[in-house]
Amino acid sequence: MDYNCVECGACCATFRVDFHPSDGEAQGGRVPEGLYDELNGSIARMRGTDHTPPRCRALRGCIGEQVSCLIYDERPDPCREFEAGSDACVRARRRHGLAESA
């Protein structure tokens, strides 16, 4: 099955995204300031991902139609490691009423 992330974006509007603050621009990392909050010395979180419903502030577009990440090249490790077609991906797609396969 082929999962087209550029049409989907469900993961960006389903899961909280936590990462180490050293991955943030304020500490010399790649994630731009203004798009995350440093919660403590060991956790930073992408803004919008802890809202109800969650939606990452870096996500643009309409879920299931056409989306893009404003910081794709600078996105944090959890986003880089997320696998299209994984169980988590399928759960996110279901939550947004999308087919389990693209």
C-alpha positions in Angstrom: 0.0 0.0 0.0 1.2 3.5 -0.8 0.6 6.2 1.8 0.9 9.7 0.5 1.8 12.0 3.4 1.5 15.1 1.2 -2.3 14.3 0.9 -2.8 13.1 4.4 -1.3 15.0 7.4 -3.4 13.0 9.9 -0.5 12.3 12.1 0.2 16.1 12.5 -3.3 16.5 13.7 -3.5 13.5 16.0 -0.4 13.1 18.1 1.5 15.2 20.7 5.0 15.8 19.5 7.6 15.9 22.3 11.4 16.1 21.8 14.5 17.1 23.6 15.0 20.8 24.0 18.5 20.6 22.4 16.7 19.9 19.1 15.2 23.4 19.4 16.7 26.5 17.8 17.2 28.2 21.2 19.7 25.5 22.1 21.4 25.2 18.7 19.0 22.7 17.2 17.0 22.8 14.0 13.3 23.3 15.1 12.5 27.0 14.7 11.7 29.1 17.8 8.0 30.1 18.0 6.8 26.7 16.9 7.6 24.8 20.1 7.6 25.4 23.9 10.3 24.2 26.2 8.4 22.5 29.1 11.5 21.7 31.2 15.1 20.7 30.8 14.2 17.4 29.1 11.0 18.1 27.1 10.0 20.5 24.4 6.7 20.2 22.6 5.5 21.4 19.2 2.9 24.1 19.6 -0.6 23.0 18.9 0.0 19.3 19.4 -1.3 19.3 23.0 -4.6 21.2 22.1 -7.9 19.5 21.8 -8.1 18.6 19.0 -4.4 18.5 18.3 -2.9 20.2 15.2 0.7 21.1 14.8 1.3 24.8 14.1 3.7 23.9 11.3 1.0 22.0 9.4 -0.7 23.8 6.5 -3.5 22.6 4.4 -6.6 20.4 4.7 -6.2 16.9 6.2 -6.8 14.2 3.7 -6.6 16.5 0.7 -3.4 18.6 0.5 -1.0 19.4 3.3 2.5 20.5 3.9 4.9 21.1 6.8 6.3 24.6 7.0 9.5 23.2 8.7 9.9 19.8 6.9 13.7 20.1 6.7 13.9 21.3 10.4 11.2 19.0 11.9 12.0 17.3 15.2 13.1 13.6 15.5 9.6 12.2 16.3 8.3 13.5 13.0 11.3 12.2 11.1 10.9 8.8 12.7 7.1 8.5 12.1 6.5 5.7 9.6 3.8 6.0 6.9 1.6 2.9 7.0 2.5 2.1 10.7 -0.1 1.2 13.2 0.0 4.8 14.5 -0.4 6.1 11.0 -3.5 3.9 10.4 -5.0 5.1 13.8 -4.5 8.7 12.9 -6.1 8.2 9.5 -9.1 6.5 11.1 -9.5 9.3 13.6 -9.8 11.7 10.6 -12.2 9.4 8.6 -9.6 8.6 6.0 -9.2 5.2 4.3 -6.6 3.0 6.0 -4.7 2.8 2.7 -4.0 5.6 0.3 
